[in-house]
């Protein structure tokens, strides 16, 4: 083999390949350079823009395909149309800019102010206009009106062109008439009537009061909350299996309103079986905690009392040094015996601390007003039971439309961040009102009150009244957290003139003030201390017929007294109670200066019990006693219809027979009385109207005249029991509570004064 020839052949081959690669590289270099020159030579031409800089538009096109560039430019919201076309070495970008909004105006908005829509709409002054945003805003305006009961609202828009590409956007609103909830019906309920369940709801049916209320407006969120209120009502009354299975809402064109149908499954009535407390904390024994359980075997199951038991046990365990304790209720239901075996399990719980508490949404209420409702703070052990109690407290303040507390993880696994979200609501009230009562005649009143003064949680009220037989002015102020503690400190200043000439021969002007300090002992118990200083200026209107006792009290009489009130309140609803009791014990000692010297003690108990869906029974007892060595007549008890209905003011007790017996009541030092009443809705009237009927029976007596007048011939000062029966009408009206009573005395003293009809009315509208 010719190795030299072979070597030469291989060398030539490699040389040829090398030349070919060199030429190929050169060709590629020439081609790439040509393309680069071509790309650099390609220009972007922008057309149609007047406000948007061309360089800005070009930046969206460079290096992008025509479709991507067009999509990105439209996404900016600055253009209504974009066209990207390549012509030779140029890319032509043609745009049409959106108009700039000069202002957004509203026409026809009477029920809602334009400020309501601020922050709710997409179109805003100095922003770009788009048709999509306009369409969305029209829908949003309709939604806002629907929430205030205007489902038939019609919204139109128009564009007013201005110079330099600016426009005005004008919404024309036809608010239409109010579209309320025409009916609320329940399906599947047999234990409680639909009317009783409607009483538990915030949503109400439309009726003849709809022109002054908004509770009959259909609101999906409120209706969902109402379903939960109905469920809790059943749980409170022993129906532990109760479920709301469906809530159906239909708009009735013929009735021009909504019809709501709520389907429920009631289940069985459960009673409490065995109750046990299990403690997994060695130092805490069940015996220490059983007293905190507010249920007993055999009681009707009550979810509210279960929650109060959990809170009581948690508080007790925490007070013994176990801040991380958790109480888990466990209920074993036995459908055959319809009982629930309750067990409260106490565990020490995970060691989780509160890293931070964030308060949001409070545009008016100060942060500290919200934070002070917590029994725990930053750095303390996290306890869900105490957090839930804070939610209830914040809701009970009445300062917020909504309250929500949520948690999120903290910076470490043993830390948690608590977020409090609230929405402020108006808490001020200006009231002008009037009324009539058989004791005070025609009344007129004007007042201003604020429950959240300057966002600090303080209460203040000033009011003035005038009438046929009475007039006065009053100022009240309360600081609910006096000295940064849960102490309700406050004062009252007042001056009131009463003309008693119809029942006695004198008039009286009472002027003074009271300092008070309230201390909550538990959720039900509270005690309030007070100091009162006031002056009575008594004027005799007919000296010839007035009793010597009345004449001896003529002029100024200064009273300086210290006292307290011990209250126990378990009412389910303070305005319209159906169950629970309200008890008060009051005692005042006068003699710290001034002219009066006495010890006055009074007590009162009101007990409500729901007999059925339609009937509520009320038992009322009261008593009082004054001890004094030298009691002035003006400090005595003067009673009439407040003790036994059917008697006139100051109509019961001792009288002076030396002159006109009818008008010379002398009062007494001791009284006691009791009454029973059955309240029921009036047939044919919607419950939500708030009108109820009542039948009652009263019994009581007043005796023990101890005056300092000489020459007084006392008659009628005995312990005989006065009784009466009667019927009444009660109305929780928009202008305040109104009551009409017709009472007929059955037994009375021969000198007592009677009054068959009594009418009283409230005064805020």
Number of C-alpha atoms within 10 A of each C-alpha: 5 6 8 8 10 11 11 10 12 11 12 12 12 11 12 12 12 12 12 12 12 12 12 12 12 12 12 12 12 12 12 12 12 12 12 12 11 12 12 10 11 15 17 21 16 17 13 13 15 12 13 13 10 16 10 10 19 18 13 15 20 13 10 12 10 17 12 13 22 20 13 15 22 16 11 9 15 20 19 17 14 17 17 19 14 14 9 8 13 14 19 17 23 17 23 15 21 19 22 22 23 20 15 18 13 14 14 13 13 10 10 13 11 13 8 10 14 12 9 13 16 17 22 17 15 14 17 22 26 18 11 9 14 17 13 13 20 17 13 16 19 18 15 17 19 20 15 19 25 23 24 17 19 15 17 12 17 10 12 12 14 13 6 10 14 19 21 19 22 16 21 16 19 16 21 13 12 21 23 29 27 20 15 19 15 18 15 14 15 11 15 15 15 17 16 15 21 19 13 17 17 14 22 24 24 24 17 10 14 15 9 9 13 17 19 24 26 27 17 11 9 15 18 11 15 18 23 16 16 21 21 20 18 24 21 17 16 24 25 25 16 19 19 16 12 13 14 10 16 11 16 13 8 6 12 16 24 24 19 20 16 19 18 20 16 20 16 16 19 24 24 21 22 14 16 15 20 18 20 14 14 7 8 16 14 16 11 13 20 18 12 17 20 15 19 14 15 13 13 19 26 22 18 15 14 18 16 18 22 23 18 21 25 24 17 16 23 16 10 10 9 19 19 19 23 23 25 14 15 13 16 12 18 13 13 7 10 16 25 24 16 22 17 24 18 24 17 17 14 13 13 18 21 21 21 16 17 15 17 12 14 18 12 16 21 15 15 12 17 20 17 16 18 16 12 17 16 14 14 15 21 27 22 11 17 16 18 13 17 21 16 13 14 21 16 10 13 15 23 18 11 14 17 12 16 11 13 10 13 16 10 10 10 15 19 22 19 22 16 19 15 22 16 17 16 13 15 15 13 14 16 17 16 20 20 18 16 14 19 18 15 16 20 16 20 17 19 15 19 19 21 22 19 12 19 18 21 19 19 20 19 18 18 18 19 19 17 14 17 20 19 18 18 18 18 17 20 23 20 21 18 14 10 9 10 15 18 18 21 20 18 18 18 18 18 18 19 19 20 20 15 13 17 24 23 22 19 22 18 19 19 18 18 18 17 19 19 22 17 15 12 10 10 12 15 16 18 18 18 18 19 20 19 19 20 22 17 22 19 22 16 13 13 11 16 21 29 20 21 25 19 16 21 17 13 15 18 18 22 21 24 19 18 19 17 19 19 18 17 17 19 13 10 11 9 10 17 20 17 17 19 17 18 18 18 18 19 21 21 21 16 14 12 15 14 21 21 20 17 22 18 18 17 18 18 19 19 21 17 16 13 13 15 16 16 19 20 21 16 18 19 19 19 19 20 22 15 15 10 12 19 21 23 19 21 21 23 22 21 23 19 13 26 26 30 28 27 22 23 26 26 31 32 27 28 24 18 16 16 16 21 17 23 25 33 30 26 27 22 21 22 19 21 20 21 17 19 19 22 19 21 16 10 6 12 15 19 17 18 16 20 19 19 20 18 21 20 25 21 23 26 30 22 20 23 19 23 17 15 10 11 17 14 16 18 22 20 14 15 15 16 24 24 21 20 19 17 19 19 21 17 18 17 16 17 15 17 20 18 18 21 18 26 19 20 13 12 19 19 8 19 20 21 20 18 16 17 19 17 17 22 20 22 19 13
